[in-house]
Amino acid sequence: MISNTTLEACEVLKKYKSQPFLEKRMYTKKTVLEVAPVFLKKGKRIEAMMFLYFVALMIVSLIERKIRMNMAKANIENPFCPRR
């Protein structure tokens, strides 16, 4: 394994394996929240818009988490991600 970091190989692998979670959030941001370029001139408005997108993404993530936890509690299998 080649990397430009000083982390151990096992740590690099752990970081790499968490990448799909980050990519899922970017997918949610672009599809569900429909984030698109917005032309704002004032820095305060840009900060406010980013904060609102962040809050919306957190709410979506927490709803997904609660659904997954309730499905696990009720032994309901995810039809999109079957267990092996």
Backbone hydrogen bonds in HBPLUS format (Angstrom, degrees):
<---DONOR---> <-ACCEPTOR-->    atom                        ^
c    i                          cat <-CA-CA->   ^        H-A-AA   ^      H-
h    n   atom  resd res      DA  || num        DHA   H-A  angle D-A-AA Bond
n    s   type  num  typ     dist DA aas  dist angle  dist       angle   num
A0011-GLU N   A0008-GLU O   3.08 MM   3  5.31 122.8  2.42 102.9 117.0     1
A0012-VAL N   A0008-GLU O   3.05 MM   4  6.39 156.2  2.11 155.3 162.5     2
A0013-LEU N   A0009-ALA O   3.01 MM   4  6.24 156.0  2.07 147.5 153.9     3
A0014-LYS N   A0010-CYS O   3.04 MM   4  6.29 151.2  2.12 140.4 147.8     4
A0015-LYS N   A0011-GLU O   3.00 MM   4  6.28 159.4  2.04 149.2 154.1     5
A0016-TYR N   A0012-VAL O   2.92 MM   4  6.13 157.2  1.98 148.1 154.8     6
A0017-LYS N   A0013-LEU O   2.91 MM   4  6.10 153.4  1.98 147.7 154.5     7
A0018-SER N   A0015-LYS O   3.25 MM   3  5.38 141.6  2.40  98.5 109.0     8
A0019-GLN N   A0016-TYR O   3.14 MM   3  5.40 161.3  2.18 109.2 114.8     9
A0021-PHE N   A0018-SER O   3.23 MM   3  5.72 136.5  2.43 111.3 121.4    10
A0022-LEU N   A0019-GLN O   3.07 MM   3  5.28 119.1  2.45 105.4 119.7    11
A0023-GLU N   A0019-GLN O   3.00 MM   4  6.29 162.5  2.03 158.3 163.9    12
A0024-LYS N   A0020-PRO O   2.88 MM   4  6.00 144.7  2.00 141.2 150.1    13
A0025-ARG N   A0021-PHE O   3.26 MM   4  6.55 150.3  2.36 140.4 146.9    14
A0026-MET N   A0022-LEU O   3.11 MM   4  6.50 150.4  2.21 146.3 154.7    15
A0027-TYR N   A0023-GLU O   2.94 MM   4  6.19 150.7  2.03 144.7 152.8    16
A0028-THR N   A0024-LYS O   2.92 MM   4  6.20 157.3  1.97 147.4 153.4    17
A0029-LYS N   A0025-ARG O   2.89 MM   4  6.08 155.6  1.95 143.9 150.8    18
A0030-LYS N   A0026-MET O   3.06 MM   4  6.28 152.8  2.14 144.2 150.2    19
A0031-THR N   A0027-TYR O   2.91 MM   4  6.04 152.0  1.99 152.7 160.5    20
A0032-VAL N   A0028-THR O   3.02 MM   4  5.15 115.8  2.44 122.1 138.9    21
A0033-LEU N   A0028-THR O   3.14 MM   5  6.48 166.5  2.15 162.8 166.0    22
A0035-VAL N   A0029-LYS O   3.06 MM   6  5.90 169.2  2.07 154.4 156.2    23
A0045-ARG N   A0042-LYS O   3.13 MM   3  5.44 124.6  2.45 103.0 116.1    24
A0046-ILE N   A0042-LYS O   3.18 MM   4  6.57 154.6  2.24 150.2 157.6    25
A0047-GLU N   A0043-GLY O   2.92 MM   4  6.18 164.4  1.95 154.2 158.1    26
A0048-ALA N   A0044-LYS O   2.92 MM   4  6.09 156.0  1.98 142.1 149.0    27
A0049-MET N   A0045-ARG O   2.90 MM   4  6.09 159.7  1.94 147.5 152.5    28
A0050-MET N   A0046-ILE O   2.97 MM   4  6.19 162.9  2.00 153.2 157.6    29
A0051-PHE N   A0047-GLU O   2.93 MM   4  6.08 154.2  1.99 146.9 154.5    30
A0052-LEU N   A0048-ALA O   2.97 MM   4  6.23 156.8  2.02 148.4 154.3    31
A0053-TYR N   A0049-MET O   3.01 MM   4  6.30 156.6  2.06 148.4 154.6    32
A0054-PHE N   A0050-MET O   2.89 MM   4  6.10 153.6  1.96 145.3 153.1    33
A0055-VAL N   A0051-PHE O   2.90 MM   4  6.20 161.0  1.94 153.5 157.7    34
A0056-ALA N   A0052-LEU O   2.94 MM   4  6.12 162.1  1.97 147.6 152.8    35
A0057-LEU N   A0053-TYR O   2.90 MM   4  6.08 157.1  1.95 147.4 153.6    36
A0058-MET N   A0054-PHE O   2.93 MM   4  6.18 154.0  1.99 148.8 156.1    37
A0059-ILE N   A0055-VAL O   2.95 MM   4  6.22 156.5  2.00 151.0 157.1    38
A0060-VAL N   A0056-ALA O   3.01 MM   4  6.28 164.2  2.04 151.7 155.4    39
A0061-SER N   A0057-LEU O   2.95 MM   4  6.10 160.4  1.99 146.7 152.5    40
A0062-LEU N   A0058-MET O   2.88 MM   4  6.08 158.1  1.93 149.9 155.6    41
A0063-ILE N   A0059-ILE O   2.96 MM   4  6.16 154.5  2.02 150.0 156.8    42
A0064-GLU N   A0060-VAL O   2.99 MM   4  6.23 163.5  2.02 151.2 155.6    43
A0065-ARG N   A0061-SER O   2.93 MM   4  6.15 157.8  1.98 146.9 153.4    44
A0066-LYS N   A0062-LEU O   2.97 MM   4  6.12 160.4  2.01 145.4 150.2    45
A0067-ILE N   A0063-ILE O   2.97 MM   4  6.20 157.7  2.02 151.0 157.0    46
A0068-ARG N   A0064-GLU O   2.92 MM   4  6.20 162.7  1.95 152.2 156.7    47
A0069-MET N   A0065-ARG O   2.91 MM   4  6.15 159.1  1.95 151.7 157.5    48
A0070-ASN N   A0066-LYS O   2.94 MM   4  6.12 159.9  1.98 147.9 153.3    49
A0071-MET N   A0067-ILE O   2.85 MM   4  6.05 151.8  1.93 149.3 157.7    50
A0072-ALA N   A0068-ARG O   2.94 MM   4  6.15 156.2  2.00 146.7 152.9    51
A0073-LYS N   A0069-MET O   2.95 MM   4  6.16 156.0  2.01 145.6 152.5    52
A0074-ALA N   A0070-ASN O   3.02 MM   4  6.15 146.8  2.13 140.8 148.9    53
A0076-ILE N   A0071-MET O   2.81 MM   5  4.88 171.9  1.81 149.1 149.7    54
A0075-ASN N   A0072-ALA O   3.20 MM   3  4.92 160.2  2.24  99.1 104.2    55
A0081-CYS N   A0078-ASN O   3.24 MM   3  5.32 147.1  2.35 101.6 110.9    56
